[in-house]
Every structure is written in structure tokens, then in C-alpha cells.
């Protein structure tokens, strides 16, 4: 192999046929770059992301004997990590299809679209573009005999020309390298600054060429689902989205059970790791897809319920479940993302939106911020239906909130054919002429389950069409779709076909969904009663949650989940948790506003309210025990049955 | 040795005879504590400070086979580290004298006394007690069903009751343990808060019992000497002081040479380490003496010339010596002391006072702050005589400053019998009746050298008594004390006696001292001339420097170092560098003021001024070429010679 030293080798990449001439010893990753081939590589050639796999067809190469990132089967088939493989002779290499940009972004971008609609308005009206983290292209005049300002002060002056930053701070490591970096491009530099409380921190100073790209990730940390959006901070556009189930599901369906699990097994670290792993996975997936270096992601901003934020940062969550239900922290200061194990730029920041109380998290605050109910003269209700159902009632003068443990039924969890809003999920459903079921799936693919909006439709349509009674019981109508399945009595929504399984809703599913809606309605009633609010006082009801692309809010009235007000006054606002996180990410003013709102909201503890259970029981009928509360639902039902 | 397990053993400590009964396996450090014996231990029994040495007289013990902290001779003599030694049988142990509190604090507290005089005034007039770092005893009411404020926000509210802290920040690690610590004493806690720029950081939250003690160290980082004062932050009193030569002397006498050395050998790390080592040594010495745990020292504040601050933090100092003479940073943000290797509380902060320019460091700013010349209507001059001579001229409206490379002669360096102001140093000297030499030493011990104030006296007295001429040349008067020594012509000040060496001043010493004084006077002249300031416009000249306990400022006029103004208008203010550091340490307002002054001072570059060399040459006679500038000196000389 001595002879190969410094030899010129030709590397040919299949199927494109592109070639590169390189010296022996060059890595395949480098060779691919020279040939103009894009290979995924998140770690930048460090050999730990395992993304740059290629297959050697023929020729000599040197690769590390074994890597945990390659299976023994892959090794047998000459799959190698391009960054860890050196060219020793002419080579032919196959680039697997996985490297090409994936286009199956069916959901690209449900939430993002909703956001751009909302945030468009929000930004125009309330917040101007002034992100928490920025990469500035700073140009300074070099020092002279008459201007011997120190480098550090010179940099501050340049930053302050572009940014309102009365109080600034610089990390020690940045200071140590500052003089060298500034001189690299004769006092032109790429400067990353981030807001930390009232201080603007110089997070990174890099050569001028690094000025161009700056990305951040907004994350909604749901108990059941974790959603992430990748935002180009220079354009304020959402460039990609990704979602996954929360891996903590393995430790309990709701977060109270997870806290108990962590306490009993002292596995807080494990719960943190599993959540951080989800976040990292989402970030990496989007980064690969968009060909973005993790170093160019300089911030992550999270909204979520209080327990999730505690798990993410490994703060003590144990008091959340114990009277008097106290969080370790409501407003969490920004920290270095790396401190929590979140893999972005190693000096990048991790922000969390402030929460209001142990059971009113920053996801709710995000909703208040996004819908702008805190700015309105008239009263609004904000309802977020996730694993819990949180309600906010108020206007610009006051805001009152409560949390009902609705359960994750409307997130598709604990429901036989439930699923989160993704390709193949039934997102809307109608029963035509009291018989034929018509539905639409996300991505228009074959139905594989039902997401929140579909479940709401199903419950409403079963009720309106008399398939279930007011208690939710499936009626023995002789309909052949009503059968006794493995999970008890069930009603078939979609017959099995072409190897796809049957989709059905069981009696237990229906009971679950009714419990959820009853919990939410009871909470709304308590808040309205305690503030003497009548349905006609409500200007708008905003409904948030990961239901799907849209929600037929009128059906939420039919089943008695929401008060009976005209459909025009109801608005489905999608995932406001992530929308709020993005709003804050893009505006320092919005963060200040969020903190002010968090301080001013009044939390109403339903558990200690004797009327709550009473209201809950009354709400367990469809639409409600007191039908006078739902005049329009009564009419609709009459029409359907006529 | 199995039989020894859990056996009760008696450990007797000599010479006190105190005893402790302990189980076998107990450490000697623990046994000493039980016997009521104080053993120095900085590291808290971790085995790395080497302070808890004792001698085993008899009995069985187990000690780590070898420790780098023990010499082989010590090991032979059964010297052990008490914290690393386990009792295996009845033992007799001798506690060396070094553990008793040292009382030889001769210099306790030259500078501190000067400071308390100055700071007393300063504080009354300008700054109220409001230290940069505080340990608050925070009492919170525990959460209830009606008050479920999160722990973090509850803590902030408690802090804000005691402190003006609009913007706060909490370290991530603190946040993670917060809930646990607060519950330990039912929401009473010791909270350490430190100012970092505009933000008040919660640095530590500890159990209530830790509320009592809080110390800080102020350091003057001189090129030649490093001085440290230990301050009890709860009383604002200086409790100990310590000084040492700067170990960087090994790399060059002045800092320009050290920068060149570091560049040539790429040994910036080494220079930092050596300076940090000095600081740590001073801190540890005082901590041992005052029986203070390093954990209870929560801040270090440094003033020094710009190069020293750069060396301390390993900032790039190389541009300081190159035109246009630019520092990496003037105002250095507070960092965690541990980041720079300074060993105090592991979350404690390291502050540096801001500097003005590459050659006007924070030591000078400290002087301006301490003397209050920036507040006065009338003009003052501030002169700091250290390794360089820095001059500030101005009043409340403007401040102009310059630096002359005076050399370290008046710090006792580069002078044969020179020494820093310490026990045995001649601090004042008179020639009685033109013949007999009378002197006073610090601590009234046998003279072993001459410190700055003594050297100034010597130069002045040799001149006034005609032993040297106006050029500084030793005159061949036939005086038997005038001899040719190993270092050339010299004049004996103190004859050898009882084994103590002779103390003499050489021709080279005199030339050195004259060069220093000429540099300083020339700089003052340039600043005065450029601002059309006449001697009669000067209200006060403040003279700072580590001369000794006091300085006969009139003699500084006789030799022509300072302008000829009435003695009543001159004031020796001691080490204002450390005084300023302490002022800032004790007042957040003072730090703000210091930063404002640093920004407003105008630096005057003497090197680029063609008149400077001319003035320097004229100042090389005693007192000056132009005798009309020194009318009083002429009178004095006439008296002395009459």
C-alpha cells in the first residue's frame, strides 16, 4: 500500500456517474463534495452521526475496522461511513437513495401554515421582527493611533449600531479568541448575539464568511406528541416541520404517572434523556433534510406543559403532583442548549416560554400570546385540547385559567384506532344519509387510523345519526357494522381492504372521548360561572390542539364540548404552542409580553372546587344533561333525524 | 488488622494533650475535630491542599503509600496528611506549630488602614454599602393552596425584598437543586447573589446555616508585586492582607518583555498559570490564617495594569505592545473564578475593574475612583508609581492620562538592596548633621533592605547632604562609607552587623532611581503643558504606590519627581489599586461609576509626542535642569548645606 501514497485516484459515484480526482488518503466525503455530490452529514465528518453511508462497489479503501453505526450486515455489504473511509485506489461507489432530499413532507406544513396565518397577523399588529438570537454581520473600522479602542468595546459599538442592547455580556471563551478572529477579516466578523434575560450575550464571533446562515428550532413539548419546526432566522420563515410521539410514553401515559415512575425508580435522568433524545431526533431529521449544519442552528425554543419543561431541564417535578402543586420554576432562564444535552451549535441557547402554574404550562401561555386574547376589549375563551384540557377566559384586563385532566383521547391516544395527525389519518368524517361513511385522510392516502378531528367528527356523527344515545352507548340497531370485537362492542368506520386493517370505534373509545369532552366543558362552565360570564358575552372561542389540518368546531358544540355560540365566533387555531414559541423566538418584545402575561394570569384550581365534579357529571351526557344550554345542537340533531 | 475493625481507639494530640475517642478507620482530621483541635485544611479533607500535616509519634495507622504533598524526608519522619490517614489503634500525634494562628502580621494592615481612612470618606460621600456579591438570608413563606407560586419565582420575590434586582438570572445547576434546598429548612435559605453586568445572578442556594459567612478577596495585580486583601463582606472590614512578588518576574521584569517571551515561546498559558498561582497562593495563605473555608470566599476582584488583566484571563495581550497599542478588552465581564483557575467557591465570581487603554490599566482607574478626583471642581493630579508611572490630570469635567515607563526602581526592583515594603525594610531614612544615618524599618526589626519610601529618602538625603551631585554622581568626598563594591561605586547606608549583610546604595541604583523620577516628572509636565495647567492651578497631588507605610512627599519634590507645590497639597494615598478594587467590591454603584470614568478618560500617548524625550532629558538632573521650577527645593538644599 506504500505505493498508493499521494497517488491520484478517480472516484466515480453511482448512479449519477459524477467523478472526482483526489489524492489517495482523501476521505470519500471529501471526494463526494468535490464531485458535487450531496451526502448527508450532520456531524461534519466527525464519524458520529452515521448519516454519510455509501456502498463500495470496487476498488481499494481504508475504513475503520468496525463502527457501532454499521450493522454487521452492512459491513458485509461494504457499506461504509464516507467520512471515515479513505480512498486508496480508483473507486466506484454507490450513493444510496436516502441521501436525496426527501419530499414526503405531507404535513409540510400543517402547523406552519396555520402559524403563518396567525403570526402574519400577530406580527403586523403586535410584534416587529427582533429575534431572541441573531447572527449579525458586524463591520468595524480597524484601530488606528487616534482610535485605540479595545477590540471588545469596538465589537460592542458595532453590535449596538444594529441592535438595541444596553446591557451586554461576552462569554469568557469568546473574549479569549476575540482579537484573533477580528483580525482574520480585518475587523469584519459574523457575530451571534442572544438575549438572556435583560442581557444581550455575545454567543459566538466567527469569520465573516459565516455571516449567512442562522437557524433556530421551535418545539412543542406535548405529553403525547413532540412537534418541532425549523425556522430560518434571517427570513423568519418556517422551512421544515417534524413530529414524533413523546418517548416518555414508555414511562406512563400522562405526566403524573411519569413523575411517580421517576420518583419510585429515581430515574429523572432517564426521563430527561428520553425527551432530549426526541428533541435531538427531530432536529437532526430536519437538519439532514434541509442540508443544514447543526452548528448553524443557534437556538431552540420550547413551549410545553410545566412537567415537560421540568423533565427537559431535569428540574425537580415532584411537587407538581403534590398539594399545593408547586413548580420548581415558572419562568426558566435561557441556558446553553448543550447543558441540557440538546445538540445544536455548542454555544447555542435553549429558551423555554414561561408557565403560569403547575397545571398551566407555557403551551397555554403561547396560545394566549398567539391568539392575542390578552389585547382584546371583549371576552374570549382559549381552549387547548391535548393530553389535558386547559382553558383560559378573559380579555385585556384579566385572564383566568384552569386545567382539566381530559386525557389524551383527542390526541388519538387510548383510542383503539386513534393516531396523531399524520399521513393516513382520517381527519374528517361524515355519515351520509344516516348510513354511508365518507371520510378524508391526511395526504389522501389509505386510512390507517383516526386523528383528533376525525374522532370528534365520529363522535358527533354517531350521535347525530342515532348510532349512539345521549349516554354514548352504541345502540343495538341491527347495523352490520356494529359487532363484538376483541375490545368489546365496536362500530366499524372503514372495512378492511387490500391488506389494510379495519378501522372501528369501540364503546370504550366513545366513553373515553365523552370523558374528555365532559372534563373540558365542566372546566369552561366553572370559569364562566365564577366570573358571571354568559355565552353571549363571549366574542370568540379559540380552539387549539394537534387535531389535524382543520377542526369542525361546530361539532364540538354538538357533542357538548364547547359552549353553544355561533360558529362564526369559533376559530380553530391549530398548534398555538409552537406558534407562540415561534412568535417569541422572533421577537424580544414578545418574550417580555409572555412573561408579563404569565405573571398576571390567575390560576383557578378545579380540584379544590366542589362544583367541578358536579359539572363534570352533568356534562357526561351528549351534549349535556341540561339541553337548554345547547339550543343549536338540539336543532341540528332534529334535522339529522328528520 | 482485621481485629482492629470497629475498635474504639484513643488519639492523643501533642503538645496540647487533648484526646478523642474514635472508631478505628476514622481519619485523623476527624479525630482532631472531635478533640477540639484546629488543623488547617483548605480543601476540606480532599487530600489536595497539603495543609493538615501532623506527625505520628506512636501507634498503628493507615495512610496512602505516597503523596506528592509530602517530601520523602517527611514520610521518613512519619509526617502524614491527617485527612488521608486512618486510625487503626491508639495513637499519639504531634500537631506542628504551623497550625496555630500566625500573628506575624506586621503589615496587617498598612494598606487596609490607608483604605479604611480613604474608603471611610469615600463611602460616606459617594457610595453606600451595596456589594457586588452578597449572601442573603432569605426567608420565604412556604407555598399553600392559595399561594402556589413556583419555587424559583418565590426565591426571586424574597431576594427582591432585600435587594434592588430588576433583572435576575439563575444558573442551571442551581435551578435543578432549588426545590430540594428550599425545603430543607422550610423555605429559609442562604442565597448568594452576584452582579454580572446589569443582571443579578443567583450564584448559590444553600441551607440556612450557611448564611453567616461570606468573604471576598481584592487583588492588586502589579507587574512586580501582587497584593491581596481578604474582606469580610458582611462587615465590609479587611480581615487580612498578604503580598508576594509576581512570579512572572521569571519571564521578564516588565510586562512588554513578558508578552514578547510568551509570543516567542507560545507560553501564554504558562504566564497565566504563574499569575493565577500567585493569586491562589495569597488567597490560601489568608484563608488558612483566618480559618476560612475557600467555599466561603465567593468573589475575587482584581485591579491591575491592562497586560496583567490580560495575562490573568489569558486574553490575547500581543496587540498591547504593537502600534496602535490596542487591548483585547477594556471592560472585562465578570466570569466564574474557576474558569480562570482561581480557587474559591466553585461558583464564585471573578471581577476585573475596567481599564482605560493599553497603558492605563484598571489600577489607575481604581486610583481615580478612590481619590475622587473625578468629582472635584478643582484640578488634581494622581500619580501611581509602580513598575510604570501613570499620571492622571483633571477634575469633574475632564480627565487626561498618560503612562511613562518609569521602571520598577521605586518598587525596590533593579536596586541592589531594594525590597518590597515588608518586615525589615527601611521605610524612612535621615542623615543627621550631614553625617549619621538614622532609619526606621517596617516592624522595627533589623534592616534587611530598603523599600520605595526608603529609597526616595535615600536619594533625597544623599542629594541634600551633598553626597551626590545634581547629576546623581557619588562625589569623592573621602567618606569611608563610599567604597568600590562588587557592583561598582556604592555608599553604605547600614554597616554589616550580627551576621546581617551590609546595606548600600550603588551608583547604578541612583541612576535607576533618577531615570524613574525623570520619566514621571516629564509625563506630568507634558500633561500640564498640553492643558495649560500651572502648578498653582493644582489643588492636590495624590501619590499612590507600594512605597511602604508612608511617603515623605516633600522629598519627592526635592528630587524633582513631582511639581513644586506646597506639602499641604500633597497626599500619599498608598495602594489605591487595591483600595479602588475594594470600593467597587463593596458598591455596585461604584462599579458603574468606574465604567463611566473608564469611558470618559482621554489617553495621551507620550511615545508619539516629540516633546516627551526633551522633557525627560531635562528632568534627569536633581531636581531639574530648570531650577526655577523648584524654588522650595533650592531653599531646602540651601538650609541643609548651610
Interface residues (C-beta under 8 A of the other chain):
Chain A: X143 X144 X145 X146 X147 X148 X149 X150 X151 X152 X153 X166 X167 X168 X169 X170 X172 X175 X176 X177 X178 X179 X180 X196 X197 X198 X199 X313 X314 X315 X316 X318 X319 X323 X324 X325 X326 X327 X328 X329 X330 X331 X332 X333 X335 X336 X339 X340 X355 X357 X358 X603 X605 X608
Chain B: X143 X144 X145 X147 X148 X149 X150 X151 X152 X153 X166 X167 X168 X169 X170 X172 X175 X176 X177 X178 X179 X180 X196 X197 X198 X199 X313 X314 X315 X316 X318 X319 X323 X324 X325 X326 X327 X328 X329 X330 X331 X332 X333 X335 X336 X339 X340 X355 X357 X358 X603 X605 X608
